Amino acid sequence: MGTGFGAPGSSMVDWDLVDKRRAKGWDWDRIAADPKVGFHAEASAGEPGRALRSLYYQRRSKAKRLSGDSNSPQAGGEASETSRLTSPLARVGFILTPLFGIWLVFAFAFPSLIGTIGGTTVSLLPYIGLAAAVGVFLLGFGLLRSIERWNQPLRVALTIGIVLGLVVAGSVALVSIIAGCPNLATASTSEPLSWSRASNPSWSANGEPTFFFFGAVACPYCSASSWAVWYGLSQFGQWNGVTFSHSASDDVDPNTPSVDLSQAALQSQWVSPMLFEGPNPNAIDTPAVGCPESAYVSNYDSGGSIPFAAVNGQFVHVGSLVDPTELRTVPGNANSAPLTNSQVQGQINNQSGTAWDQINGPAQLIEAFIVYSDHGLGPSSVINNPTVKSDLAQIR
């Protein structure tokens, strides 16, 4: 309890509490009326609030004179203590923590709407989480440096943070909805060959289930997977614009043979391909996509792996469909020479060889997913294929 330096009515005043009440925004009359403060004004002193204020500043002036140095620890102690009641870091933390915390919670609950910004394939979850962690750190550090850990300024900062969090999350969701982003479910069911299934509405175009493929020719995993995509979809129609290429020469499994799907189109009554592949064989450069496509990639491929594939918006696959190391003259040996495009095509035509063995299974599973999504419809050659029938029986 502070001393009054002999001032009338001040001997029992708790000056530390006066400082705290002032930091909370109390006026002098209210502070003087607070029995915990212990101020009792004499009748001749006039209004209690004015008398307390006068004593407060007299006390500070005496403290400076007694110390002989206005910058001494004794003189500056009250001011520094008062400033520490509400640390600026604590206020910033009370704004940032709810702002990014609310955004993070909604982004986890609705990752395709709030965990990304329409038109990008990069998940924002790691960045939102990092920002929330920074807010928590500032809040904790600021509170450690504060004497008063819950007062009016901090309540205001918390309110601002909550409002900003709701506004930001809501704004991102609104932008995504306007851009046509779907609200996607978590992939929960495991399917054959590392595919997964999610309880999403059907993603169709022109009344046909879509096949979405996202990658880059330079990526060896995309190049190897392109053969399964090309062969599997060829069972449902006629390709146009297909060319052949290879993956980058300075990547793993260099010069993996590839079907360049960047300009390809399929004439089909059974499936609607949506193929997004960067055509540069020397550098991985994925193409721009719309919000529906970016929502699928960011929702199910938070690690940024390519290729990414989805059938009817319900069956998704992250990563390589075909092992590129198997498309070499010595299968499984990445240091051996890659097969040529003609050699891979020859094995597919003959339906024999190590490359064919790697391509056939993923290709026919794609066929099965398309038939399943088309309610059992498709070309008779596909429907009557024993392998496709077997795959259909395994789809959960």
Buried (B, 14 or more C-beta within 10 A) or exposed (E): EBBBBEBEBBBEBBBBBBBBBBBBEBEBEBBBBBEEBBBBBEEEBEEBBBBBBBBBEBBBEBBBEEBEEEEEEEBBEBEEBBBBBBBBBBBBBBBBBBBBBBBBBBBBEBBBBBBBBBBBBBBBBEEBBEBBBBBBBBBBBBBEEBBBEEBEBBEBBBEBBBBBBBEBBBEBBEBBBEBEBBBBBEBEEEBBEEBBBBEBEEBBEEEBBBBBBBBBBBBBBBBBBBBBBBBBBBBBBEBEEBBBBBBBEEBEBBBBBBBBBBEBBBEBBBBBBBBBBBBEBEEBEBBEBBBBBBBBBBBBBBEEBBBBBBBBBBBBBBBBBBBBBBBBEEBEEBEEEBBBBEBBBBBBEEEEBBBBEBBBBBBBBBBBBBBBBBEEEBBEEBBEBEBBBEBBEEBE
